[in-house]
């Protein structure tokens, strides 16, 4: 109903304008000899009716479509004010904070994905067709999404990041039940032909810490790279436990500011010895540790899929996958921080990611690693599971996505961050501008943006 409110607000302003000008151009004293007050009222009423008709046509044509963030009140009920308070860091009541640690909003019909029959209702949170700036239309992005469970959060993530000019690929873990894969196929059809799903017969049985993590990404990369319909510029790899911190428009502007570099982390220039493969490639390489999360130029994806040096490194990592050396944390970083390999967008120098120097920020992902303080007090595989204590911090970050959430734990944090992104999207549409706090310069000044192949 929020969009209706905005439309009525616009209509109200137009009516006010008409009324003021009616007093100017249809002054009763001037018209006294010809018109009486009743006739003047008829003229004003007729004019207002005409305006309503015009507004109705505009609404039907989509000229005033906006994101229906007010529908989000159905999801978090009376608590939207509390969400705003968490985002602004103005929650002072400990009892309030404790209450929202366990607050659940699972029963709303707009939020839940319930098969293809719920497609229209599910997408209703964001009015269709999705609004795009001209800059977004000319700069499509590709997404590789690796999932293994939780159809609801996968659907909600896709709903937030989906744009008709982008390209998406979903890889469902082979270990997931067949019905889950079928539900993902239904979900893809709900959004459009630009959402691809890796066939179950070609899907990978993904095991954490093994090379199969890389293989799942490669399966999607092949489909995205070979798809002739969308000439995407960058590929972002994500998973179902994440949410965006940037709108699509902000992502486009940030990626353009990278000056054709990749976003690949250099956590340690020299990887720990226990992680390094026992076999070395036929060329000199320094094994480098970093994150599996990345933003890759199209040319870099081409290199990963087809260059003989990349293929040789892939083969070496696969041969030792049974050892659980977490090769996904070596793959991108080793290719990206060995300039002699001539991978497109390769950084010439490794600047280990840190909070002290903004130029070394790893902007692909915001993630809190142990032993850093975890406000929610829940840590899984050395990663902090995010909660309501982190909401204000999210609004101050410069990263693209945040990782990670667990369904059933601090669900309100997920809901509130989703609301925040929807609100930003709506504001972009209404104003035709990016958030004034968003800094393009920040991304252009990253070390690799000016120091790469």
ABEGO torsion letter per residue (X at the ends): XAAAAAAAAAAAAAAAAAAAAAAAABBAAAAAAABBAAAAAAAAAAAAAAAAAAAAAAAAAGAABBBBAAAAAAAAEAAAAAAAAAAAGABABAAAAAAAAABBAAABAAABBBEAAAAAAAAAABBOBBBBBAAAAABBBBBBBBBABGAAAAAAAAAAABBAABBBBBBBBAABBAAAAAAAAAAAAAAEAABBBBBAAABBBBBBGBAAAAAAAAAAAAAAAABAABBBABBBBBBAABBBABBAAAAAAAAAAAGGBBBBBBABABBBAAABBABBBABBBBBBBBBABBBBBAAAAAAAAABAAAAAAAAAAAAAAAAGAGAAAAAAAAAAABAAAGBBGBBABBBBBBAABAAABBAABBBBBOABBBAAGBBBGGBBBBBAAAAAAAAABABABBOBBBBGBGAAAAAAAAAAAAAAAAAAAAAGBBBAABBAAAAAABAAAABBX
